[in-house]
Amino acid sequence: MNHAIQKPRILLSELTARELTAQFEEIFGHDGYTVVTAQEIHAGTADADLCFVSREITGNSTKQNILPDTQYFYGALKASKDLAWIQIHSAGADRQVYLDLIARGVILTTSSGASASLVAQTALTGLLSLARRFPQLAAAQRAHIWAPFFKTGLPPDLEGQTVMIVGWGPIGQKLGAWLGALGLNIVVVRQSAEARIEGARVIGFADFNATLPQTDWLVLACPLTAQTTNLVSAQALASMKPSAHIINISRGAVIDEPAMIDALKNDRLAGAYLDVFAQEPLMPDSPIWDLPNVIATPHTAGFSDGILKRMSQMFIQNLKNWHNNTPLFNVVNK
């Protein structure tokens, strides 16, 4: 990256450019930078040195279903010959356009951590709701049926159960602290079993399947990589307790979804909270919608009224680092 650029050209949405004007001027001075639009790049009248892909750019697009406005912006990224650095609003960087840019030599940084507390709160809510059988209680409420636990079966205490957390980033760490405080035994899956985490047992991915039979709650909070794709395979699911639950707030492709659905349908898995899916949006005919032991949410775990500002401020902090020739944070490795 050329940090000696005298007047950096920043590719942004017009909305974000307006919102961040004062902070840009604080960093670069009034005339010390240029805002570039996707339209200018497509027209061949401008290029960009760096870019912030803010949330409104991806809009309602998903990884598998990219809408025209988002695709238009992605096209500008690909057409920018001088692009050296891109910051994205998400924590995950597994969309194909980002992988292509990284392969081209563009430095990519994420907003990892901006939504960590929200995602951890949502995952905890899903876990507690399943533990206290809220899906079944809600169904009984809708049917006007009085269904106390003495009638339907007493749920087991959470204290003393084992939760395996795959991914020990900001989300996993927050969840681990909260679940440990609730009295659960914590197992963390990391690249190396040699790592030490206070209050937790650490295993490597090589021991993942072997540890599943002792796992009551499998929490997936990991990035999607070659190693984690289909990590929860049909074989892995077959080794889990029928009383076990899955919490997935990572990526849908971490799980063999058809095998999971089959296990949930046939009482080989007690339940799941799912915020991410193999195909998004989740197809209307997916059996997941109607499974009585599943809570399904539309990839919303990380959103609140404060998240957009946190994302943009992470970009501003990285922009200051870039301007001051200090290292960027949340850099994605190739």
Backbone torsions as a table, in degrees:
resi	resn	phi	psi	omega
1	MET	NA	135.6	-179.7
2	ASN	-91.2	98.1	-178.8
3	HIS	-78.2	-3.4	-178.4
4	ALA	-90.7	7.6	178.5
5	ILE	-58.0	124.4	-175.4
6	GLN	-73.8	-37.3	-176.8
7	LYS	-137.5	84.4	-173.8
8	PRO	-60.8	141.5	177.3
9	ARG	-101.1	118.5	-171.7
10	ILE	-111.5	120.1	177.5
11	LEU	-87.6	123.6	-175.7
12	LEU	-148.2	165.5	165.6
13	SER	-73.5	155.0	-179.3
14	GLU	-63.8	-36.6	179.5
15	LEU	-62.4	-49.1	-178.7
16	THR	-67.1	-35.7	177.4
17	ALA	-59.3	-42.4	178.8
18	ARG	-66.8	-42.8	-176.6
19	GLU	-66.5	-30.1	-174.5
20	LEU	-102.9	5.9	-176.8
21	THR	-52.9	-49.3	-176.3
22	ALA	-61.1	-38.5	-179.2
23	GLN	-74.4	-34.6	174.1
24	PHE	-61.1	-43.9	-178.4
25	GLU	-67.9	-32.0	176.9
26	GLU	-65.6	-35.4	-178.2
27	ILE	-81.2	-47.8	-169.4
28	PHE	-107.3	-12.3	-170.7
29	GLY	89.0	169.0	-173.1
30	HIS	-61.7	-42.4	-176.5
31	ASP	-112.3	21.8	-173.4
32	GLY	-93.3	8.9	179.7
33	TYR	-153.3	165.6	176.8
34	THR	-131.7	131.0	173.6
35	VAL	-89.1	131.6	-178.1
36	VAL	-116.0	141.4	177.8
37	THR	-104.0	159.9	176.5
38	ALA	-61.7	-35.7	179.6
39	GLN	-61.1	-41.2	180.0
40	GLU	-65.4	-38.5	179.2
41	ILE	-68.3	-42.5	177.8
42	HIS	-62.9	-33.7	-179.6
43	ALA	-78.6	-11.0	-179.6
44	GLY	79.4	15.2	-178.0
45	THR	-99.0	-1.2	-179.5
46	ALA	-157.2	163.1	172.7
47	ASP	-136.1	173.3	-177.1
48	ALA	-130.9	146.7	173.6
49	ASP	-95.0	-32.1	-178.8
50	LEU	-150.0	165.3	-173.6
51	CYS	-150.8	147.5	169.3
52	PHE	-119.8	114.9	175.8
53	VAL	-88.0	95.6	-178.3
54	SER	-82.1	170.3	-170.0
55	ARG	-62.0	-35.9	-176.6
56	GLU	-69.6	-17.1	178.2
57	ILE	-69.7	-42.9	178.0
58	THR	-79.4	-27.1	172.8
59	GLY	52.1	-126.2	179.9
60	ASN	-94.1	10.3	176.7
61	SER	-70.5	152.1	172.2
62	THR	-121.9	177.1	179.8
63	LYS	-59.6	-38.7	-176.9
64	GLN	-92.2	-21.7	-175.8
65	ASN	-125.2	88.0	-176.6
66	ILE	-91.6	117.4	-177.4
67	LEU	-77.9	160.4	-171.6
68	PRO	-55.4	-43.8	-177.8
69	ASP	-63.6	-40.0	177.6
70	THR	-67.0	-42.8	179.7
71	GLN	-61.7	-35.7	178.9
72	TYR	-62.8	-43.1	178.8
73	PHE	-67.7	-41.9	177.3
74	TYR	-59.1	-37.7	178.0
75	GLY	-61.9	-37.0	177.9
76	ALA	-67.0	-38.7	177.0
77	LEU	-59.5	-45.8	-178.3
78	LYS	-67.7	-32.0	-177.0
79	ALA	-81.4	-15.5	-178.4
80	SER	-75.4	112.4	-175.8
81	LYS	-76.1	-29.0	-174.8
82	ASP	-97.6	1.8	-176.2
83	LEU	-58.3	123.5	-176.6
84	ALA	-115.4	-27.2	-176.7
85	TRP	-147.7	137.5	176.2
86	ILE	-133.3	130.7	173.1
87	GLN	-106.2	134.4	-179.3
88	ILE	-114.8	154.7	-175.7
89	HIS	-74.6	-20.6	-174.6
90	SER	-89.9	166.3	173.7
91	ALA	-85.1	-31.3	179.1
92	GLY	-89.0	145.2	-178.1
93	ALA	-125.5	37.7	-173.0
94	ASP	-99.4	6.5	173.8
95	ARG	-69.9	146.4	-172.4
96	GLN	-60.1	-37.6	-178.7
97	VAL	-61.1	-37.3	179.6
98	TYR	-70.9	-41.0	177.5
99	LEU	-61.1	-39.8	179.1
100	ASP	-65.5	-40.3	179.8
101	LEU	-67.1	-41.8	177.7
102	ILE	-61.2	-42.5	179.4
103	ALA	-62.4	-27.5	179.3
104	ARG	-79.8	-9.8	-179.9
105	GLY	103.8	2.4	178.1
106	VAL	-74.4	133.7	175.5
107	ILE	-77.3	132.1	-178.9
108	LEU	-122.7	129.9	176.7
109	THR	-121.8	148.9	-176.3
110	THR	-111.6	176.3	175.0
111	SER	-102.4	32.5	179.3
112	SER	-54.7	129.5	-179.2
113	GLY	104.9	-25.2	-177.4
114	ALA	-63.0	-36.9	-177.5
115	SER	-110.9	9.0	-172.2
116	ALA	-57.1	-45.6	-178.2
117	SER	-64.4	-40.9	178.9
118	LEU	-63.2	-46.6	-178.7
119	VAL	-64.0	-42.2	178.7
120	ALA	-63.6	-41.1	177.2
121	GLN	-61.3	-42.6	-178.8
122	THR	-66.8	-42.9	178.1
123	ALA	-62.1	-41.1	177.9
124	LEU	-63.8	-40.9	177.4
125	THR	-60.9	-44.7	178.6
126	GLY	-62.0	-44.0	-179.3
127	LEU	-63.3	-47.3	-179.5
128	LEU	-65.5	-36.2	179.2
129	SER	-64.5	-40.5	177.2
130	LEU	-69.6	-40.9	-179.3
131	ALA	-61.8	-35.7	-179.4
132	ARG	-96.6	11.0	173.6
133	ARG	58.1	40.0	178.4
134	PHE	-62.0	-36.9	177.2
135	PRO	-57.6	-43.3	179.7
136	GLN	-69.5	-39.1	178.3
137	LEU	-65.8	-38.7	178.9
138	ALA	-66.2	-39.2	178.3
139	ALA	-64.2	-41.1	177.6
140	ALA	-64.4	-37.7	177.8
141	GLN	-61.9	-46.3	-179.4
142	ARG	-63.1	-31.5	-179.1
143	ALA	-89.3	2.9	179.9
144	HIS	59.6	40.1	-179.8
145	ILE	-110.4	127.6	175.8
146	TRP	-81.9	109.3	-171.3
147	ALA	-128.9	70.9	178.7
148	PRO	-67.2	159.2	-177.1
149	PHE	-62.8	-29.7	178.0
150	PHE	-62.6	-23.3	179.3
151	LYS	-89.8	-38.3	-172.7
152	THR	-98.0	-14.0	-177.7
153	GLY	117.2	132.4	-175.7
154	LEU	-78.4	130.4	176.5
155	PRO	-72.5	148.3	179.0
156	PRO	-71.6	152.4	174.4
157	ASP	-63.5	143.8	174.5
158	LEU	-72.8	-38.0	-178.9
159	GLU	-54.7	129.8	178.2
160	GLY	91.8	-12.3	175.4
161	GLN	-75.3	165.5	-177.1
162	THR	-112.8	129.0	174.8
163	VAL	-113.6	129.0	174.2
164	MET	-102.3	123.4	-178.9
165	ILE	-109.5	118.5	177.5
166	VAL	-98.1	112.2	-175.9
167	GLY	108.2	116.5	-176.1
168	TRP	-118.8	43.5	172.0
169	GLY	-83.7	-161.2	-178.2
170	PRO	-57.1	-37.1	-179.4
171	ILE	-68.4	-52.3	-179.2
172	GLY	-58.9	-38.9	-179.0
173	GLN	-66.2	-42.7	178.3
174	LYS	-63.7	-46.3	179.6
175	LEU	-61.4	-42.3	179.6
176	GLY	-59.1	-41.9	179.7
177	ALA	-65.4	-44.6	-178.2
178	TRP	-67.9	-43.9	-177.8
179	LEU	-70.6	-33.9	174.2
180	GLY	-62.2	-40.0	178.8
181	ALA	-65.6	-25.9	177.5
182	LEU	-83.1	-3.2	174.9
183	GLY	97.0	12.3	177.5
184	LEU	-84.8	152.0	172.1
185	ASN	-83.6	130.0	-172.6
186	ILE	-104.7	126.7	170.8
187	VAL	-118.7	128.6	-178.3
188	VAL	-114.8	131.1	177.0
189	VAL	-95.7	120.4	179.5
190	ARG	-131.4	171.2	179.3
191	GLN	-59.3	-38.8	-178.2
192	SER	-122.7	130.0	176.6
193	ALA	-72.2	-7.7	-179.9
194	GLU	-77.4	-14.6	-179.4
195	ALA	-62.9	151.7	180.0
196	ARG	-119.4	128.6	176.9
197	ILE	-130.2	122.0	-178.7
198	GLU	-61.5	130.6	177.0
199	GLY	80.7	8.3	-178.2
200	ALA	-139.9	153.1	171.0
201	ARG	-94.9	134.0	-178.0
202	VAL	-109.1	131.5	174.3
203	ILE	-127.2	159.7	173.9
204	GLY	-90.7	168.9	179.8
205	PHE	-60.5	-26.8	-179.9
206	ALA	-63.2	-25.1	-178.7
207	ASP	-101.9	9.2	-175.9
208	PHE	-59.2	-57.3	-176.5
209	ASN	-61.7	-39.0	-177.3
210	ALA	-67.5	-23.0	-177.8
211	THR	-92.2	-14.8	-177.5
212	LEU	-59.9	-36.8	-180.0
213	PRO	-61.1	-20.5	178.6
214	GLN	-97.8	6.3	-172.5
215	THR	-99.3	129.1	176.0
216	ASP	-93.5	-34.0	-178.3
217	TRP	-132.6	121.7	176.8
218	LEU	-106.1	112.0	-178.5
219	VAL	-105.6	121.2	-179.5
220	LEU	-103.3	109.1	-178.4
221	ALA	-131.5	35.1	-172.4
222	CYS	-106.7	158.0	171.8
223	PRO	-71.7	159.8	176.0
224	LEU	-85.6	115.4	178.6
225	THR	-133.3	177.4	176.1
226	ALA	-59.7	-33.8	-178.0
227	GLN	-74.0	-34.0	-176.3
228	THR	-95.1	-12.2	176.2
229	THR	-62.5	126.1	-178.6
230	ASN	58.8	27.6	177.9
231	LEU	-57.5	-44.3	178.2
232	VAL	-88.6	79.1	-175.1
233	SER	-82.0	175.9	175.3
234	ALA	-59.0	-38.6	178.5
235	GLN	-64.6	-43.2	179.0
236	ALA	-63.2	-44.4	179.7
237	LEU	-61.6	-37.7	-179.1
238	ALA	-66.1	-22.6	-178.6
239	SER	-90.6	-4.3	-179.1
240	MET	-82.6	155.9	176.2
241	LYS	-65.1	145.6	172.4
242	PRO	-61.8	-21.0	179.7
243	SER	-89.4	-0.8	-175.1
244	ALA	-80.6	160.9	179.4
245	HIS	-129.2	155.3	175.5
246	ILE	-117.1	137.2	172.0
247	ILE	-120.1	116.4	-178.7
248	ASN	-120.2	109.8	174.6
249	ILE	-124.3	27.0	-179.9
250	SER	-104.7	-92.4	176.5
251	ARG	-143.4	146.3	-177.1
252	GLY	-60.8	-34.1	-175.5
253	ALA	-71.7	-4.8	175.3
254	VAL	-69.1	-23.2	-176.9
255	ILE	-112.4	143.1	166.6
256	ASP	-74.5	95.4	-169.9
257	GLU	-62.3	-46.3	178.5
258	PRO	-59.5	-39.0	178.8
259	ALA	-66.8	-37.8	177.5
260	MET	-65.4	-44.3	178.9
261	ILE	-58.4	-43.8	179.7
262	ASP	-61.8	-42.2	179.4
263	ALA	-65.5	-40.2	179.8
264	LEU	-68.3	-36.7	-180.0
265	LYS	-69.0	-32.2	-169.7
266	ASN	-110.8	25.1	173.3
267	ASP	59.9	28.2	173.2
268	ARG	-98.1	-0.5	176.1
269	LEU	-149.4	132.4	-171.1
270	ALA	-74.5	-33.6	-177.4
271	GLY	177.1	175.6	-179.5
272	ALA	-155.7	145.1	163.9
273	TYR	-109.4	121.6	-175.1
274	LEU	-126.0	122.0	174.8
275	ASP	-108.7	-8.3	-177.5
276	VAL	-135.3	153.2	-171.6
277	PHE	-143.0	159.9	-179.6
278	ALA	-60.2	-37.4	177.2
279	GLN	-124.7	124.1	178.0
280	GLU	-124.4	135.2	-0.9
281	PRO	-62.6	152.8	175.9
282	LEU	-61.7	128.3	-175.7
283	MET	-62.6	142.6	-178.4
284	PRO	-57.8	-26.9	-178.0
285	ASP	-93.9	9.4	178.6
286	SER	-65.9	135.0	177.0
287	PRO	-63.1	-18.6	-177.2
288	ILE	-58.2	-37.2	-177.4
289	TRP	-54.1	-38.3	-169.2
290	ASP	-103.9	4.1	179.4
291	LEU	-71.9	123.2	-174.8
292	PRO	-69.4	-15.8	-177.4
293	ASN	-105.3	19.9	-177.6
294	VAL	-124.9	136.9	166.5
295	ILE	-106.8	119.3	-178.1
296	ALA	-118.6	126.8	177.2
297	THR	-125.3	150.4	-170.3
298	PRO	-83.8	62.3	177.7
299	HIS	52.9	49.7	-175.7
300	THR	-115.3	6.2	-171.8
301	ALA	-58.7	-28.9	-172.7
302	GLY	-102.9	20.3	-173.1
303	PHE	-116.6	138.6	174.6
304	SER	-155.1	179.8	-178.5
305	ASP	-75.1	-6.6	179.1
306	GLY	-105.2	-5.4	-171.0
307	ILE	-69.5	-37.7	-176.4
308	LEU	-63.4	-39.5	178.6
309	LYS	-67.5	-39.9	178.7
310	ARG	-62.7	-39.3	178.2
311	MET	-63.1	-47.0	-177.5
312	SER	-67.1	-33.6	179.9
313	GLN	-73.1	-27.0	173.1
314	MET	-67.1	-38.3	175.4
315	PHE	-63.5	-44.7	-179.5
316	ILE	-60.7	-41.3	179.4
317	GLN	-65.4	-41.4	177.9
318	ASN	-67.7	-33.7	177.9
319	LEU	-64.9	-38.6	175.5
320	LYS	-63.4	-42.3	177.7
321	ASN	-60.5	-45.4	-179.8
322	TRP	-60.0	-45.8	-178.2
323	HIS	-65.6	-33.0	-176.7
324	ASN	-94.2	8.4	179.1
325	ASN	61.3	32.8	174.7
326	THR	-108.5	157.9	-173.1
327	PRO	-61.5	142.2	173.0
328	LEU	-75.9	154.6	175.6
329	PHE	-109.5	163.0	-177.9
330	ASN	60.1	37.6	177.8
331	VAL	-76.6	133.8	179.0
332	VAL	-87.0	126.8	176.7
333	ASN	-75.7	153.0	-180.0
334	LYS	-66.1	NA	NA
